[in-house]
Amino acid sequence: MEIARHWRLQHARYGLIGEECGRCEEKIFPPRDVCPNCGEQAKTPYRFSGKGNVYSYTTVYDAPEDFEGLAPYTAALIRSEEGPLVTAQLTDIDNGKAQIGMPVEMVTRRLDKPLIERNDRRIIVYGYKFRPLM
């Protein structure tokens, strides 16, 4: 990922910021130009609570490039309290311990590949993950 793109997306990554449709009040994540519910432009920023439940999950054993060192890890679909499904890695839980319906909360953690290197510039990339609700 380019440093400039990472910088533009950091608000969504660090704060779980999506959008709310002004017409139907649908909560949207990730942000989009158009509401998937009614087709109206969705421009109003919306900060999600960061709480939800595990909707589905899987354990990844054959990780994609740059994530090999993390395998095995658990990836999940989280049903946010506000409605949208959020795809994220689970953290602070042993593989095989996740359960459908388990309450979780968003936390900010370092993502791997830990460094983006472009033209002698480096940036450590952080983003959201979910952990069991404490």
N, C-alpha and C positions, 0 to 999 in steps of 0.2 A: 504494500500500500504506500502510496506517495504521502510525504509529510503534509503537504497542503490539503489533501483529501482527508487525512486523519484529523487535522485541525478543524476542518469544517464540520466533521461528524462528532466531535467530542461531546457536545451538549447531549446528544442522544445516547451516547455510550456511557457517560458518567452519571447522568441524571435520569435515565429512562424517560426521555422527552419524546412525545409523539405529537399528535394533533387531535383536535376535536372539530367535527363538522359543525358549522354554524347553522345548517339547515335541520339536520336530524339528530344532532348531538352525539353521533357515533364517535367513540374513542378509537383512534387509529395508531397502530404501531407496526412497523416503523413508519415514519412520516412519509406521506405520499402527496402528490399534487391534487388527487381527486378522491373523494370519499367512495370506498368500495360498496357502501350501502345504498346511497342515493345518487351518486354521480356529480354532486356539487363540489366546488373547490373547497379544499380543507386547508385553511391557513392559520387557524388559531392554535398556538402551542399549548400542549397539555402535559403536565408532569404527572406521570403514573405513580401510584403509591409504592410500587416495588414489592407488593405482596401478592401472593397467588397460591395456586395448587398445581402439583404435577399432574398434567393431563396425559402424558405419555413419555416414555423414556427408552433409551437403549444404551448399552455399553459398547463403546467403540474400541475394537481391538486392532484394526488395521487403519491407522490414522492417516489423514492426508499429509502431503509434503509440508514440512516445517512444524508438524504437530506430532511426529513420530515419538518423540521423547515423553509425551504425555500419556500415551496409550499404556494400559487401558484407562479410559475415562468415561464418565456418564454424561450424555447429552440428553436434554429434555425439552419437551414442549410444556410451557408454563401457561396456565390459564390465569391471566391477571385478574385482580378483583374488579377491574373496570371492563373486562370482557375479552380483549384481544389475546391471541396466543402469541407467546414470545419464545423463540428458540434460544436456548442458552446451555452452557455447561453447568453441571452441578458441582459444587465445591463443599469442602468440610463434611463430606460423607464418604464412607467406604463404598467401592463398587459393589453392586449387588444389594445394597441396603435401601435404595430408592423404592418408593411405593406410589402407585397411582393414588391421587387425592392428598398426598402428603403436603402440608402447608410449608411454603418456602418464602424467603425474602431475598431481594436483590442486594448484592454487595459489589463493590468495585474491587477488582483484582487485576493483577498483571496478566496479560494475555501472552501466550507464546505464539509465535516467534517473538522473543522479547525485544529485539532491536530492529528498527527499520534503518537501513543504511543507504544513503543516497549522497553522492558527492561529498564525502567526508562528514556528513551530518548524521547524527544518530538520535533516535527517539525511542524511549521505552513506551510500549503501548499498553494502556489500561483499558478495561471495559467492564461490562456487567457480567456477573455470574449469579447463580442462585444457590442459597444454602438452606438447610432445614430451619424453620422458624424457631427462634430460641425464646 
